[in-house]
Amino acid sequence: MIKINVAEIKKQLSGSLSCHYDLEGRDLDLTEDDVELAGPVSADFTVTNGGDMILLEGSLGFRVKTQCARCLKGIVLDLTADLDERYYPEGAEGLDEDALTYKFDVVDVTDALRESLLLSVPARALCKPDCKGICPVCGANRNVTPCQCETRSIDPRLQALEALLKK
């Protein structure tokens, strides 16, 4: 858990605190089922007094191990995630159900960092933009070995029309 004491920040009208952390997956309550990290997560952010709220702004830098969605080759992606969150004092009136809160002048930023990281991981990653993928017939990686397999399939109801086109 990453907790930040904001008592000094709240005393100043425009108080802020710059933070840098090198975090492991367990620091953010991440498991390998969530995401497989390839090294530490670099977190650089600023916590600022925003009057009736505390502002969290910054970025995360990290590397993720995954597979190409087309050829299944193992790849490592360099990713970044932006942080932009607002924390309100616990018990403040008119807050949404999902509003982030803090109490006793301590802000726990763990959930915000974790969510930003997970949301920035792409659902489908490619080893390269023009990845040719795997042949559905012979299973060859088309990036390594070109194959001559017939991958075009014809709807059986239209096969008679294809025979007419060949005449």
Backbone as ProteinMPNN parsed JSONL, in Angstrom:
{"seq_chain_A": "MIKINVAEIKKQLSGSLSCHYDLEGRDLDLTEDDVELAGPVSADFTVTNGGDMILLEGSLGFRVKTQCARCLKGIVLDLTADLDERYYPEGAEGLDEDALTYKFDVVDVTDALRESLLLSVPARALCKPDCKGICPVCGANRNVTPCQCETRSIDPRLQALEALLKK", "coords_chain_A": {"N_chain_A": [[0.844, -1.187, 0.0], [0.482, 2.204, -0.767], [0.716, 4.94, 0.95], [0.111, 8.349, 1.592], [0.901, 11.08, 3.543], [-0.928, 13.938, 3.889], [-1.101, 16.152, 5.493], [0.649, 18.4, 5.806], [0.507, 19.486, 3.252], [-2.143, 20.313, 3.093], [-2.132, 22.476, 4.817], [-1.043, 24.568, 3.434], [-1.977, 26.935, 0.97], [-1.456, 26.488, -1.765], [-0.152, 24.04, -1.639], [2.021, 21.316, -2.41], [3.307, 18.033, -3.169], [5.914, 16.233, -4.485], [6.408, 12.969, -5.74], [8.266, 9.94, -6.107], [8.342, 6.578, -6.924], [9.63, 3.281, -7.105], [8.117, 0.468, -7.891], [7.024, -2.872, -7.138], [4.987, -5.539, -8.46], [3.52, -6.696, -6.352], [3.338, -4.575, -4.573], [1.317, -3.084, -5.614], [-0.813, -4.713, -5.354], [-1.044, -6.59, -7.418], [-1.411, -9.555, -9.344], [-0.03, -12.35, -11.211], [-2.085, -13.221, -12.749], [-3.487, -10.922, -13.234], [-1.693, -9.148, -14.635], [1.453, -9.633, -16.244], [4.304, -8.408, -15.164], [7.384, -7.073, -16.394], [9.62, -6.243, -14.804], [10.271, -3.421, -12.574], [7.706, -1.001, -11.645], [7.664, 2.315, -12.472], [6.75, 5.085, -10.755], [5.81, 8.373, -10.977], [4.573, 11.169, -9.555], [2.495, 13.949, -8.514], [1.116, 15.258, -5.597], [-1.389, 17.443, -4.777], [-2.776, 20.268, -3.048], [-6.054, 20.944, -3.517], [-7.946, 22.67, -2.521], [-10.951, 21.865, -1.568], [-10.357, 19.293, -2.082], [-7.901, 16.707, -2.783], [-5.484, 16.555, -5.243], [-4.205, 14.199, -7.523], [-1.718, 13.778, -9.767], [0.156, 12.597, -12.514], [2.377, 10.053, -13.803], [2.857, 6.611, -14.828], [5.403, 4.293, -15.568], [6.151, 1.285, -17.176], [6.883, -2.208, -17.906], [5.496, -4.916, -19.727], [5.003, -8.406, -19.996], [3.742, -10.33, -22.601], [1.752, -11.99, -25.17], [1.867, -12.048, -28.743], [-1.067, -11.335, -30.494], [-1.577, -12.446, -32.949], [0.532, -14.225, -33.872], [1.378, -15.521, -31.624], [3.853, -15.21, -30.447], [6.123, -14.56, -27.793], [6.282, -11.388, -26.271], [7.559, -8.206, -25.1], [6.203, -5.31, -23.838], [6.687, -1.808, -23.691], [5.122, 0.429, -21.674], [3.057, 3.271, -20.734], [1.161, 5.02, -18.286], [-1.275, 7.418, -17.513], [-1.921, 9.482, -14.68], [-4.62, 10.903, -13.025], [-6.41, 11.898, -10.652], [-8.891, 12.601, -8.128], [-9.199, 13.168, -4.692], [-11.412, 13.128, -2.005], [-12.352, 14.41, 1.249], [-13.268, 11.93, 3.601], [-16.672, 11.37, 4.235], [-17.584, 13.726, 3.183], [-20.18, 15.728, 1.777], [-22.466, 15.022, -0.931], [-20.993, 13.364, -2.642], [-20.136, 11.115, -5.301], [-20.826, 7.564, -5.546], [-18.565, 6.127, -6.318], [-16.455, 7.818, -5.775], [-13.154, 8.743, -4.836], [-11.825, 8.674, -1.588], [-10.312, 10.028, 1.416], [-9.003, 9.755, 4.772], [-8.145, 11.066, 7.983], [-6.01, 12.67, 7.122], [-4.474, 11.079, 5.427], [-3.734, 9.727, 2.355], [-4.439, 7.012, 0.381], [-2.972, 5.849, -2.371], [-2.815, 3.542, -3.793], [-4.912, 2.035, -5.119], [-5.625, 3.787, -7.221], [-3.233, 3.896, -8.713], [-2.993, 1.211, -9.42], [-5.36, 0.744, -10.957], [-4.976, 2.559, -13.103], [-2.693, 1.47, -14.28], [-3.619, -1.12, -15.072], [-5.665, -0.418, -16.868], [-4.227, 0.646, -18.961], [-2.99, -1.421, -20.251], [-2.957, -3.088, -23.264], [-5.64, -4.98, -24.757], [-5.244, -6.604, -26.94], [-2.192, -7.341, -28.224], [0.419, -6.762, -30.597], [3.283, -8.227, -32.151], [4.558, -6.87, -34.157], [3.403, -4.255, -36.323], [2.691, -5.258, -38.874], [2.321, -8.005, -38.593], [1.981, -11.306, -39.724], [0.824, -13.543, -38.683], [-0.412, -16.873, -37.796], [-0.742, -19.686, -39.893], [-3.921, -20.974, -40.532], [-4.301, -23.527, -41.523], [-1.877, -25.188, -41.766], [-0.451, -24.372, -39.542], [1.939, -22.973, -39.51], [4.199, -20.325, -38.69], [3.688, -17.449, -40.296], [5.349, -15.253, -40.464], [7.88, -16.264, -40.348], [8.044, -18.555, -42.015], [6.846, -18.741, -45.2], [3.788, -20.091, -46.397], [1.926, -22.181, -48.667], [-0.695, -22.771, -48.366], [-4.201, -23.25, -48.947], [-6.357, -20.974, -47.858], [-8.724, -19.807, -48.27], [-12.135, -20.058, -47.869], [-15.144, -21.464, -49.078], [-18.556, -20.876, -49.088], [-20.656, -23.63, -48.846], [-23.153, -23.52, -50.072], [-22.801, -21.828, -52.167], [-21.058, -22.979, -53.931], [-21.811, -24.057, -56.376], [-22.223, -21.772, -57.915], [-19.608, -20.82, -58.134], [-18.502, -22.758, -59.775], [-19.797, -22.113, -62.164], [-18.674, -19.611, -62.69], [-16.077, -20.3, -63.348], [-16.313, -21.385, -65.858]], "CA_chain_A": [[0.0, 0.0, 0.0], [1.213, 3.457, -0.864], [-0.058, 5.955, 1.671], [0.791, 9.637, 1.623], [0.391, 12.008, 4.55], [-1.168, 15.222, 3.226], [-1.357, 17.175, 6.509], [1.43, 19.599, 5.494], [0.005, 20.039, 1.991], [-3.414, 20.977, 3.36], [-1.892, 23.715, 5.559], [-0.645, 25.6, 2.483], [-3.001, 27.186, -0.038], [-1.085, 25.805, -3.003], [0.84, 23.044, -1.254], [2.124, 20.112, -3.225], [4.368, 17.099, -2.815], [6.31, 15.385, -5.62], [6.763, 11.629, -5.28], [8.769, 8.952, -7.053], [8.418, 5.24, -6.353], [9.873, 2.118, -7.946], [7.219, -0.49, -7.256], [6.849, -4.232, -7.641], [3.583, -5.883, -8.649], [2.86, -6.944, -5.059], [3.078, -3.275, -3.945], [0.053, -2.605, -6.176], [-1.767, -5.831, -5.223], [-1.185, -7.231, -8.719], [-0.978, -10.943, -9.465], [0.298, -12.684, -12.6], [-3.353, -13.348, -13.465], [-3.862, -9.563, -13.65], [-0.736, -8.716, -15.65], [2.798, -10.122, -15.957], [5.249, -7.296, -15.284], [8.765, -7.417, -16.733], [10.458, -5.277, -14.102], [9.548, -2.543, -11.654], [6.83, 0.068, -12.129], [8.18, 3.615, -12.068], [5.629, 5.998, -10.519], [6.163, 9.771, -10.729], [3.335, 11.923, -9.45], [2.425, 15.08, -7.6], [-0.096, 15.362, -4.79], [-1.572, 18.884, -4.632], [-3.958, 20.757, -2.34], [-7.004, 21.539, -4.451], [-9.017, 23.311, -1.747], [-11.791, 20.874, -0.909], [-9.934, 17.967, -2.538], [-6.478, 16.48, -3.03], [-5.294, 16.152, -6.637], [-3.106, 13.286, -7.828], [-1.408, 13.876, -11.194], [1.472, 12.056, -12.835], [2.415, 8.958, -14.768], [3.511, 5.345, -14.509], [6.138, 3.666, -16.66], [6.33, -0.122, -16.828], [7.016, -3.171, -18.992], [4.579, -6.042, -19.572], [5.213, -9.587, -20.833], [2.486, -10.818, -23.163], [1.9, -12.711, -26.427], [1.286, -11.439, -29.933], [-2.414, -11.859, -30.713], [-1.654, -13.134, -34.24], [1.479, -15.329, -34.052], [1.594, -16.094, -30.291], [5.244, -15.009, -30.035], [6.249, -13.807, -26.549], [6.793, -10.033, -26.47], [7.578, -7.307, -23.95], [5.739, -3.981, -24.239], [6.968, -0.653, -22.837], [3.861, 1.168, -21.579], [2.904, 4.355, -19.77], [-0.218, 5.28, -17.863], [-1.443, 8.738, -16.917], [-2.662, 9.555, -13.426], [-5.374, 12.14, -12.819], [-7.463, 11.511, -9.708], [-9.265, 13.545, -7.078], [-9.551, 12.536, -3.418], [-12.23, 13.999, -1.16], [-12.379, 13.962, 2.638], [-14.32, 10.952, 3.893], [-17.843, 11.969, 4.868], [-18.006, 14.943, 2.484], [-21.527, 15.592, 1.22], [-22.666, 15.122, -2.373], [-20.013, 12.598, -3.409], [-20.581, 9.923, -6.025], [-20.505, 6.313, -4.867], [-17.231, 5.667, -6.672], [-15.473, 8.871, -5.513], [-12.038, 8.352, -3.978], [-11.823, 9.453, -0.358], [-9.218, 9.832, 2.364], [-9.339, 10.185, 6.126], [-7.021, 11.318, 8.895], [-4.928, 13.283, 6.351], [-3.669, 10.053, 4.76], [-4.304, 9.334, 1.073], [-3.935, 5.738, -0.127], [-3.008, 5.971, -3.828], [-2.591, 2.215, -4.373], [-5.969, 1.666, -6.063], [-5.54, 4.654, -8.4], [-2.086, 3.454, -9.496], [-3.317, -0.124, -9.943], [-6.365, 0.892, -12.013], [-4.364, 3.219, -14.268], [-1.81, 0.502, -14.91], [-4.402, -2.17, -15.72], [-6.414, 0.144, -17.992], [-3.338, 1.005, -20.062], [-2.495, -2.633, -20.899], [-3.854, -3.391, -24.391], [-6.268, -6.296, -24.75], [-4.591, -7.345, -28.03], [-0.894, -6.777, -28.555], [1.05, -7.339, -31.78], [4.746, -8.179, -32.116], [4.856, -5.794, -35.102], [2.129, -3.871, -36.948], [2.358, -6.058, -40.051], [2.441, -9.431, -38.25], [1.165, -12.127, -40.62], [0.117, -14.533, -37.884], [-0.231, -18.311, -37.978], [-1.609, -20.274, -40.922], [-4.946, -21.794, -39.897], [-4.3, -24.877, -42.087], [-0.7, -25.976, -41.389], [0.065, -23.907, -38.254], [3.247, -22.32, -39.654], [4.283, -18.889, -38.425], [3.867, -16.823, -41.614], [6.442, -14.282, -40.396], [9.122, -17.012, -40.482], [7.968, -19.461, -43.155], [5.639, -18.574, -46.013], [3.18, -21.365, -46.781], [1.084, -22.094, -49.857], [-1.978, -23.395, -48.028], [-5.426, -22.59, -49.404], [-7.083, -20.539, -46.657], [-10.014, -19.27, -48.674], [-13.209, -21.046, -47.744], [-16.327, -21.109, -49.862], [-19.834, -21.332, -48.529], [-21.102, -24.762, -49.675], [-24.355, -23.162, -50.833], [-22.412, -21.033, -53.33], [-20.075, -23.702, -54.733], [-22.331, -24.207, -57.745], [-21.975, -20.502, -58.612], [-18.186, -20.745, -58.435], [-18.277, -23.611, -60.95], [-20.264, -21.362, -63.33], [-17.713, -18.543, -62.952], [-14.866, -20.884, -63.931], [-16.588, -21.756, -67.253]], "C_chain_A": [[0.883, 1.242, 0.0], [0.342, 4.539, -0.252], [0.774, 7.218, 1.797], [0.108, 10.529, 2.643], [0.285, 13.388, 3.906], [-1.424, 16.353, 4.221], [-0.625, 18.475, 6.187], [0.924, 20.279, 4.226], [-1.27, 20.838, 2.238], [-3.243, 22.296, 4.112], [-1.558, 24.873, 4.63], [-1.711, 25.724, 1.401], [-2.702, 26.466, -1.349], [-0.001, 24.766, -2.729], [0.837, 21.844, -2.173], [3.323, 19.293, -2.785], [4.655, 16.236, -4.031], [6.81, 14.056, -5.079], [7.31, 10.798, -6.425], [8.89, 7.629, -6.32], [8.8, 4.258, -7.452], [9.167, 0.967, -7.259], [7.267, -1.856, -7.921], [5.352, -4.493, -7.773], [2.852, -6.085, -7.331], [2.57, -5.642, -4.31], [1.744, -2.697, -4.403], [-1.037, -3.668, -6.125], [-2.057, -6.478, -6.567], [-0.705, -8.674, -8.65], [-0.625, -11.204, -10.923], [-0.957, -12.945, -13.411], [-3.83, -11.988, -13.966], [-3.013, -9.117, -14.837], [0.634, -9.25, -15.249], [3.784, -8.991, -16.231], [6.641, -7.823, -15.597], [9.695, -6.39, -16.112], [9.618, -4.39, -13.211], [8.676, -1.517, -12.373], [7.393, 1.375, -11.588], [7.004, 4.59, -11.966], [6.172, 7.381, -10.177], [4.873, 10.564, -10.698], [3.468, 13.047, -8.439], [1.08, 15.048, -6.894], [-0.237, 16.837, -4.429], [-2.841, 19.199, -3.853], [-4.847, 21.46, -3.355], [-8.159, 22.206, -3.732], [-9.823, 22.275, -0.996], [-11.446, 19.449, -1.338], [-8.417, 17.911, -2.638], [-6.359, 15.941, -4.446], [-4.066, 15.25, -6.766], [-2.895, 13.322, -9.331], [-0.013, 13.347, -11.44], [1.388, 10.947, -13.856], [3.125, 7.74, -14.195], [4.246, 4.877, -15.754], [6.418, 2.228, -16.264], [6.442, -0.969, -18.084], [6.15, -4.384, -18.674], [4.985, -7.163, -20.511], [3.853, -10.079, -21.295], [2.789, -11.604, -24.431], [1.276, -11.909, -27.555], [-0.065, -12.114, -30.197], [-2.534, -12.625, -32.031], [-0.731, -14.347, -34.336], [1.852, -16.021, -32.736], [3.042, -16.027, -29.812], [5.245, -14.198, -28.727], [6.879, -12.453, -26.816], [6.775, -9.279, -25.152], [7.211, -5.921, -24.454], [6.183, -2.94, -23.219], [5.724, 0.222, -22.84], [3.961, 2.31, -20.585], [1.42, 4.504, -19.443], [-0.255, 6.649, -17.208], [-2.26, 8.636, -15.641], [-3.345, 10.911, -13.339], [-6.584, 11.797, -11.953], [-7.706, 12.62, -8.701], [-9.713, 12.763, -5.855], [-10.284, 13.559, -2.563], [-12.187, 13.502, 0.268], [-13.537, 12.994, 2.864], [-15.455, 11.638, 4.637], [-18.298, 13.263, 4.219], [-19.355, 14.695, 1.813], [-21.508, 15.695, -0.302], [-21.657, 14.359, -3.207], [-20.677, 11.443, -4.146], [-20.167, 8.687, -5.241], [-19.071, 5.869, -5.118], [-16.14, 6.725, -6.466], [-14.396, 8.35, -4.57], [-12.008, 9.263, -2.76], [-10.573, 9.16, 0.464], [-9.701, 10.252, 3.744], [-8.075, 10.28, 6.952], [-5.795, 11.848, 8.161], [-3.984, 12.276, 5.711], [-4.409, 9.591, 3.505], [-3.631, 8.036, 0.627], [-4.099, 5.759, -1.647], [-2.867, 4.622, -4.539], [-3.628, 1.867, -5.432], [-5.916, 2.505, -7.341], [-4.383, 4.223, -9.3], [-2.387, 2.111, -10.171], [-4.3, -0.027, -11.117], [-5.77, 1.514, -13.273], [-3.455, 2.26, -15.019], [-2.614, -0.529, -15.689], [-5.164, -1.65, -16.938], [-5.525, 0.492, -19.185], [-2.748, -0.215, -20.771], [-3.455, -2.991, -22.04], [-4.413, -4.81, -24.301], [-5.645, -7.195, -25.817], [-3.299, -6.641, -28.373], [-0.329, -7.486, -29.783], [2.557, -7.208, -31.662], [5.271, -7.104, -33.056], [3.565, -5.473, -35.834], [1.723, -4.734, -38.132], [2.527, -7.564, -39.81], [1.468, -10.235, -39.102], [0.425, -13.241, -39.891], [0.453, -15.966, -38.23], [-1.213, -18.796, -39.037], [-2.644, -21.164, -40.239], [-4.976, -23.24, -40.409], [-3.119, -25.693, -41.564], [-0.081, -25.537, -40.068], [1.423, -23.235, -38.318], [3.141, -20.836, -39.307], [4.616, -18.209, -39.748], [4.942, -15.745, -41.629], [7.779, -14.968, -40.656], [9.137, -17.828, -41.766], [6.703, -19.184, -43.958], [5.086, -19.95, -46.399], [2.24, -21.121, -47.966], [-0.295, -22.699, -49.61], [-3.145, -22.561, -48.563], [-6.241, -22.239, -48.151], [-8.445, -19.951, -46.991], [-11.065, -20.361, -48.544], [-14.442, -20.529, -48.476], [-17.556, -21.681, -49.166], [-20.363, -22.453, -49.429], [-22.337, -24.435, -50.504], [-24.018, -22.404, -52.101], [-21.412, -21.746, -54.224], [-20.541, -23.879, -56.181], [-22.093, -22.924, -58.539], [-20.504, -20.362, -58.979], [-17.858, -21.594, -59.67], [-18.721, -22.887, -62.225], [-19.284, -20.255, -63.699], [-16.451, -19.068, -63.62], [-15.068, -21.247, -65.405], [-16.423, -20.614, -68.19]], "O_chain_A": [[1.9, 1.302, 0.69], [-0.634, 4.992, -0.851], [1.973, 7.171, 2.07], [-1.109, 10.711, 2.612], [1.28, 13.941, 3.436], [-1.916, 17.411, 3.829], [-1.217, 19.55, 6.286], [0.914, 21.507, 4.137], [-1.459, 21.91, 1.663], [-4.126, 23.152, 4.05], [-1.763, 26.033, 4.988], [-2.281, 24.722, 0.969], [-3.601, 25.898, -1.969], [0.952, 24.633, -3.497], [-0.21, 21.41, -2.653], [4.231, 19.791, -2.12], [3.756, 15.579, -4.555], [7.541, 14.012, -4.09], [6.876, 10.932, -7.569], [9.466, 7.559, -5.234], [8.351, 4.385, -8.591], [9.567, 0.538, -6.176], [7.52, -1.971, -9.12], [4.541, -3.733, -7.244], [1.693, -5.692, -7.198], [1.649, -5.599, -3.494], [1.114, -1.921, -3.684], [-2.069, -3.534, -6.783], [-3.192, -6.873, -6.832], [0.283, -8.979, -7.982], [-0.894, -10.364, -11.783], [-0.911, -12.899, -14.64], [-4.497, -11.903, -14.998], [-3.531, -8.758, -15.894], [0.952, -9.318, -14.062], [4.062, -8.659, -17.384], [7.03, -8.891, -15.123], [10.47, -5.742, -16.814], [8.406, -4.574, -13.098], [8.883, -1.211, -13.548], [7.577, 1.523, -10.38], [6.345, 4.884, -12.963], [6.907, 7.542, -9.202], [4.155, 10.629, -11.696], [4.399, 13.096, -7.634], [0.04, 14.837, -7.518], [0.675, 17.425, -3.847], [-3.848, 18.501, -3.971], [-4.446, 22.445, -3.974], [-9.254, 22.298, -4.287], [-9.432, 21.847, 0.09], [-12.16, 18.506, -0.998], [-7.738, 18.937, -2.584], [-7.045, 14.988, -4.813], [-3.019, 15.522, -6.178], [-3.784, 12.942, -10.092], [0.903, 13.617, -10.664], [0.464, 10.893, -14.668], [3.879, 7.824, -13.226], [3.757, 5.051, -16.87], [6.868, 1.967, -15.148], [6.137, -0.511, -19.185], [6.07, -4.828, -17.529], [5.279, -6.921, -21.682], [2.929, -10.23, -20.497], [3.954, -11.859, -24.738], [0.296, -11.189, -27.362], [-0.173, -13.338, -30.125], [-3.491, -13.376, -32.218], [-1.15, -15.394, -34.828], [2.578, -17.015, -32.752], [3.412, -16.722, -28.866], [4.462, -13.26, -28.576], [7.894, -12.365, -27.507], [6.076, -9.655, -24.212], [7.831, -5.412, -25.387], [6.068, -3.164, -22.014], [5.311, 0.706, -23.894], [4.828, 2.323, -19.712], [0.551, 4.151, -20.24], [0.638, 6.997, -16.435], [-3.171, 7.815, -15.531], [-2.714, 11.946, -13.554], [-7.648, 11.45, -12.466], [-6.843, 13.463, -8.456], [-10.499, 11.822, -5.955], [-9.844, 14.699, -2.413], [-12.006, 12.307, 0.499], [-14.647, 13.213, 2.378], [-15.215, 12.405, 5.57], [-19.293, 13.848, 4.647], [-19.633, 13.592, 1.341], [-20.653, 16.363, -0.884], [-21.478, 14.677, -4.383], [-21.656, 10.868, -3.671], [-19.282, 8.743, -4.388], [-18.431, 5.299, -4.234], [-15.016, 6.545, -6.934], [-14.683, 7.612, -3.627], [-12.15, 10.48, -2.883], [-9.874, 8.173, 0.233], [-10.67, 10.998, 3.88], [-7.064, 9.646, 6.648], [-4.666, 11.521, 8.526], [-2.816, 12.586, 5.475], [-5.548, 9.129, 3.572], [-2.407, 7.969, 0.51], [-5.217, 5.697, -2.156], [-2.808, 4.578, -5.768], [-3.267, 1.448, -6.532], [-6.141, 1.98, -8.432], [-4.533, 4.189, -10.521], [-2.072, 1.908, -11.344], [-4.087, -0.653, -12.156], [-6.031, 1.048, -14.382], [-3.445, 2.239, -16.25], [-2.316, -0.786, -16.855], [-5.296, -2.362, -17.934], [-6.02, 0.619, -20.305], [-2.073, -0.063, -21.789], [-4.647, -3.178, -21.801], [-3.739, -5.725, -23.826], [-5.531, -8.406, -25.623], [-3.306, -5.475, -28.769], [-0.574, -8.676, -29.984], [3.062, -6.212, -31.142], [6.307, -6.493, -32.79], [2.704, -6.344, -35.956], [0.531, -4.926, -38.374], [2.844, -8.307, -40.738], [0.287, -9.901, -39.198], [-0.512, -13.82, -40.441], [1.465, -16.246, -38.872], [-2.368, -18.372, -39.072], [-2.276, -22.026, -39.442], [-5.612, -24.093, -39.791], [-3.313, -26.763, -40.985], [0.745, -26.265, -39.517], [2.012, -22.952, -37.274], [2.137, -20.184, -39.59], [5.72, -18.379, -40.266], [5.404, -15.357, -42.702], [8.716, -14.329, -41.135], [10.112, -17.804, -42.516], [5.598, -19.371, -43.449], [5.853, -20.867, -46.694], [1.821, -19.992, -48.222], [-0.98, -23.093, -50.554], [-3.079, -21.333, -48.62], [-6.752, -23.13, -47.472], [-9.228, -19.634, -46.096], [-10.889, -21.465, -49.06], [-14.734, -19.334, -48.489], [-17.566, -22.829, -48.722], [-20.505, -22.26, -50.636], [-22.535, -25.038, -51.558], [-24.838, -22.331, -53.017], [-20.954, -21.157, -55.203], [-19.725, -23.851, -57.102], [-21.788, -22.992, -59.73], [-20.188, -19.831, -60.044], [-17.041, -21.201, -60.504], [-18.08, -23.035, -63.265], [-19.077, -19.98, -64.881], [-15.818, -18.343, -64.388], [-14.087, -21.401, -66.132], [-16.619, -20.771, -69.396]]}, "name": "protein", "num_of_chains": 1, "seq": "MIKINVAEIKKQLSGSLSCHYDLEGRDLDLTEDDVELAGPVSADFTVTNGGDMILLEGSLGFRVKTQCARCLKGIVLDLTADLDERYYPEGAEGLDEDALTYKFDVVDVTDALRESLLLSVPARALCKPDCKGICPVCGANRNVTPCQCETRSIDPRLQALEALLKK"}
